Structures are given as C-alpha cells and as structure tokens.
Amino acid sequence: MTLAIISDIHGNYEAFAQVLDDIDARGAEEIICLGDCIGYGPESEEVIQAVRSRNIPTLLGNHELAAR
C-alpha cells in the first residue's frame, strides 16, 4: 500500500491542492495528516473542507489546539 504523509499546511490551499494533485498522480492509496492544517495562510477553511471531503485522518496540531 502506498501511503502519503502530509503536515503543516497552515491554510495555504493553493500549495495544498498542488500536493494533492501530486499525491493522486503517484497513486497513493491513503493520506494521513500530522496536523497544523490551519494558521498563517488565508485559506484555512478551504484546506479543512478539502481534508474533510477526502476523509483524510488528521492529528491535532498545535495550531488547531490554539484555535479551540
């Protein structure tokens, strides 16, 4: 099984979309995120929506903890 591990997206949806395209092109069967999907970048909501739509299991990062 091919596994993609991602982390530290920090609300940068444009870069995240390119990473997802690359993951798809390489045929990864599953993606796991190690956290910090939000913060810094202006598109945290778009990142969260993409993570949810793909059902990507995600750990809670320090930026998510700070937003609680």
N, C-alpha and C positions, 0 to 999 in steps of 0.2 A: 504494500500500500504506500502511495506517495502522500506525504504529509507536508503541508506548508505551515510554518510557524511565523506569525507576524506580531508586532508590538509597536507601541509608541507612534501611533498615527497622529495624535494630537490635533484632531479637527482639520486635517489637510485632506479634504475629499479628493481634490484633483490628483494628488500623488497616490492616494489610496486606490482610486479607480484604475490607475496605470498598473499598480501592483497586482490588483485582482485580475486584470487582463493577462498579465504575465503568468500568474498562477494558473489561470484557465488554459493558457497556451501550453504550459508544461504538463498539464493533465493531472494536477494534484487531486486526490480523491477526498481529502479533508483539509480544512483550515482550522487552526487554533490560534486565538489571540491572547497574548500575555498581558494585556491591559493598556491603559493610557490611550484610549480612543479619543478622548476629549481634551480640550485645553489648547492654548496658544493659537491655533488656526481658527478661522472664522466659520468653518462648516462642520462643527461637531454634530449637529442634528443630522446632516446628510450622512456622515460617517456612521452614526448609530443606526439610522434606517437601513443602510447597506449591510451592516453587520447582522441586524435582525432579519432582513429579507433572505440572507444566505444561511441563517441558523448557525452562525459561527460561535462555538463555545468561547467565552471570554472570561478571563480572570479580572478581578477588580484591581485596578491600578491606583497609584497614589492620587492621580488627578480625579478619578471617579470618587475616591474616598473623600477628597476635599470638597466635592460638589454635593455631598449628601446633606 
